[in-house]
Amino acid sequence: MARILVLGSFADSLVNFRGPLLRELVKHGHEVIACAPHASVDVQSELFRLGVEYCHVDMDRTGTNPIHDLDLIRRMFSLFRELQPDVFLAYTIKPVIYGSIAARIAGVHKVFSMITGLGYAFMDQSPKGRILRAISIFLYRIALKHHDKVFFQNPDDMRLFADLGLVKPSTQAVLVHGSGINIDLFRPARFPTTISFLLIARLIQDKGIQEYVDAAKIIKLQAPHVRFFLAGWIDSNPRAICSDQLQAWQDGGAIEYLGKLSDVREAIAGCSVYVLPSYREGTPRTVLEAMAMGRPVITTDVPGCRETVREGENGFLVPARDANALADAMLRFIHAPGMIAPMGEASRRIASEKYDVRKVNADILFAIGLA
């Protein structure tokens, strides 16, 4: 039996994204400690139900203060010395970088990371963004140098890290199909009687929120009966959509805002087609949820997103940052609604064959050597 410490930057994700993996680790007889900042009582209760211990870690998920970030190494080092884990598994940028460095200093035997997306530092093309990207690459190089394995959710990210010399592709890099999806929990649902579209995301520009709204406005001029739903929450990310902008979109009738949802299944069941016009992803969880529930998908031809759609089979790919192309793809479903059900069936089939969380977790446990 191993003592495993799992670190993420967002407490809800310990349950929503990593819950099945944590459960599987416990099932195999391992002692699991899940760490993240400020877990709610509900999250802590669910972790307890899974047989997982929770430990708070003070971490600013989106801040860019290097002094505070570097102090995370000290805090994590102290935690490692106290808990003495045999295995450390990190995901999201700060846990991967600072947690991994601390784990090596503390002498943790096995260190693994999941690259679940590249984040703000790799997306922003401003001078500040380029500086952050250079710093991130430098820190990744230090953090990943002695990793046992690094898991990637799409081949583009894995290729980029290999080209930058951050991982050894032959011995360190492992490609998995996202975080997987519970296909028993997310099951096909009947389609609504009126054609509608849905986007679920953190409300930041890089998720393509503006393009979704602009496409909705274009279509409303031709088909005012079509509904456009938006679910998510305003994030502390520097590229977050402001509340005034969100209210203006609602007041203008472009979108219907559903707020932040603790369970997205009802919202997915209420749409005909799922849309994610993101600029880049690891593997988008909401797309997998929609696919498992039998929904066609419109998403962008970018890393992480393009792997989920087989063009013309379960949806359509469009260029990123192009509201007109997005609107054209939506209109294809509006003008030919007979495509919706067959494409939805294809989505469910792909989700079952490729993204079943049981298969994904089995691959991860095998690579880690904990199966």
N, C-alpha and C positions, 0 to 999 in steps of 0.2 A: 504493500500500500504506500502511496506517495502523498505528501502534503503539497497541495497545489494552490498557489495564489494567483487569482485572476484580477487584472486591473483594467478598468475602463474609465473614461472621463465623464460619462453621463449615466447616473445610477439606474434610470429606467431601462437602459439597454441591457443591463445585467439579466433582467427578466425577459424583456421583449425580444432581444436578439440572441442572447447567450443562454437563456433559460434551458433549452433542450440540451445544449452541450454540458452545462453544469450538472443537469440531472443525470446525463449519461456517465459523467465522471464519478459521481456519487454511486451510481448503480454498479460501477466496476470496483467499488470498494475504496475509493480514494477520499481523503479528507480535503474538502474544498473551502477556500476562503475567498470571498468576492469583495473587491474593494472599489470604491468610487466616492465622489463627494456627495454629501447631502442626500442620501437615500430617504425617501418618504417611508412612513410607517407601513404603507401598503407594500412597497418594494421589499422592505426588510421582512415582512410577514411571509411574502411569497418565497423569498430565499430560504427562510426557516423551514417552510413547508417542503422545499426541495432537498432539505438536509444540508444547506449551505450556510456557513457562518458569514456575517457581514462585518466589514471593518471600514469605518469612515477614513477617507484620505482628503486632506485639504488641497484642492486643486482648482485653479481658475481655468475653466475649459477653453475659453476663447481669448483670454488676455494675451498680450504680447510683451509683458514686462519681463525681460531676461533675468533680472535679479530674483524675482519671485519664482520664475520657472526653475532656475538653477537650484533654488532652495528646496524644490520638490525632490531633488536627488538626495539631499540630506534627510528629509522626512521619510522617503522611501527606504533609504539605507537603515535608518533606525527601526523601521517596521520589519524589514527583512531580518535584522539581527534579533528582533524580539520573537518573531513567529517561526523563523528557521524553515522556510519552505524548501522542498526538494525541487519544485518546478515553478517557474514563473511564466505566465501567459498574459501578454498585453495586447490591447487593440486601441485604435485611434492615436493620433500623432504624439501627444504629450506622454501618455503612458508608455508608448513604444520607445520613445527617445529617452526620457528621463528615468522611467521605471527600469528600462533595460540596463542603462548605465549603472544605476544603483544596485541592481541585482548582481551584476558582475563584480562590482566593488565588494559587495557583501558575501560573495562566494557561493551564490545560488548555483546548484549543479547543472540544471537544465533551463535554458531561456528560449522562449518562443514568442513570436509576434504575428499579429494579423494586420495586414495593410488593407483597411476597409475603405479606402478612398484617400485622395491626396490633399484635400482640404484647401483652405483659403490661401495658404502660402504659395501653392502651385497654380492657383487659378488667377490671382490678381496680377495683371500685367503692368501696373503702375510702378514707378521707381521704388516705392516702399515695398511693393509686392515682390519685385525682383530681388531686393535685399533680403527679405524674409525667406524667399526660395533658396538663395545661396546659403543662408544660415541653416535652414532646414536640411539641405543636402549635406552640409558639413556635419551636423549633429547626427543625422541618420548614419553617416559613414562610421562615426564613432560607436553608435549604439548597436548597429547590426553586425559589426565586424566579427564578433565571436558567437553569434546566434547559432543554435542548433538547427532550427528551421524557421523560415519566414513564409507565412501563408499569404497568397494573393488571391483576390476575388475576380480578377480579369487578366487576360494575357498582356494587355497594353501596359498596365502598371508593372507587371513582372518584367516585361521587356525594358521598360524605362529604368527601373532600379538596376537591372543587370548592365545596361549600357552605361549608366553612371558609375558603375563599379561599387554599388552599395551592397549587392549580394552576389554570391557565387551561384549561377543558375544550375549547375550540375549537382551541387551538394546541399545548398541551403533553400532554394526557392521551391515552393510547392503551390500548385494552382488548384483551388477548390471552387465550387460553384456557389459563391456567395456565402451567406450565413445559413442558407437552406430555409425551407418553409414547411410548416406542419400541415400537410395536405389533408389530414383528418379534421383539423380545426377549421381550416379555410376550405370550404366545400362549395361546389357550384350552386348558384342561386338563380331564381327566375329573373328575367330581364324586366325592367319597368316598361310600362305601356308607351311612355313618351321618351324619345331619344334624349339622352343626357350624357354629359362627360364629367369626369372627376379627376382632380389632382390633389394628392395628399403629400405634403412636404413641410419641412421647416420653411418659414416665409423669408427666404433670402433670394437675392437676385440670381444666384448661380443655379437655382432649381428651375429657372425659366418661368417664374411667376408672371413677369411682365409680358412675356410672349404669349402665355396662356390667356391672359386677360385681353391682350390685343387681338388674338385670334377669335375670342368670344365676341368681341365687338364687331369684327368683320362679319361673322356668321349671323349675328343678331339682325343685321341689316337685311339679310336674305331669308332667314328662318327664325323669326322672333320667338317661336314656341320652344326651341331647343334650350335646354337648361345646362348651366355650367356650374358645377359645385367645386368649392375649394375648402380643404381642411388642413389644419396645421396651426402652428403658433409662431409668434414673433420671437425671433432668436436674438441673443446678444452678439451675434456675429457682426463684424463691421459692415457687411453687405446686406443687413437685414432690411426688409420692407418696413416702413414706418406705419404706425397705426392710422395716421391721417390718410395715407394713401390707400390703405385697405378699406377704410370707411368710404372714401370717394368711389372706389370701384363698386362697392355695394350700393351706394346711393344712386350711381349711374345705371344700375341694373345689369351690369356685365356679368357679375358672378353672384352666387349665393354662398355665403361664408358659413361653414359648419363649426368653426372653432377647432380647438384641440380635442381629439377624440381618444379616449382610453381604449376603445374597441372599434376598429375601422370596418368591421364586417358589414354592419348595416349600411354604411355609406357606400361600400363597394357594391352591395346588392342593389342599391338604388341607382346605379349608373349603368349605361349601356356599354361604354368604352372608357378604359382608363388611359390617362394622359400623363406623361412625365417629360417635359421639354428641358431636362437638366443639361448643364454644360459638361459635366463629367461625374462619374460615380465609381464606387467599388463594384458592387452589384446592388441595384436599388431594391430594398426590401419591399416597398409598397407595390412595385411592379410584380414581384413574385406572389404577393398576397392576392393581387387582382387576377393574375394568371391562374392561381389555384382555385379561385372562385369562378373561373370560366369566363373571364372578360378579355376581349381583344385589347391590344395595347398600341398606342401611338407614343413613340419615344424618339430620342435623338440618336443620330448615327455618331456616337461618341463612345470612348472607353467606358465599359461597365454597363451601358444601356444597350448597345448594339447586340450584345450576346443574348439578350432576352427575347429578341424578335426575329423570327424567320419571315422575311419580307413577303407579304401577300399570303402567308399561311396563318399566322396568328396576330398580324397587325402590320403597321407601316413604320418605317424609319424616316425621319426628316432631319434636315440640317439644324444644328443648334443656332439659337439667336435669330430665327427666321419665322416670324409670326405668320407671314403669308403662306409659307409652305405648311405650317402647322394647321392653318385654317383649311387649306386644300385637302389635307389628309382627313380632317374631320368631315368635310363635305362629302368625301367618298362614302363614308358610312351613312350620312344623312340622305344622300341620293340613292344609295343601294343598301337599305337596311337588312336585306336578306343575307348580307355578308357577316352580320354581327354574330349570330349563333354558331355557324361553323367555325369562325375564327376563335370564338370563345372556347369551343370544344378543343381546338388545337392548343390553345394556351394551357388548358387543364392538362392535356396529355404531356406537353413539354415540361410543365411544372412537376408532374409525377415522375417522369423519366429522368429528369436532369437535376431538379432542385429539391427533391424530398430531403428534409432535414436529417432523416435517419441515415441516408447515404452520405451526406456531406459530413456529418459528425463521425461516422465510421472511418472516413478517409482521414480526418484530422487526428482522431485517436490512434490510428495506425501509424501515421507519420510521427506523432509524438512518442509512440511506444508505450501507450497507457491502455491499450485495448485489452 
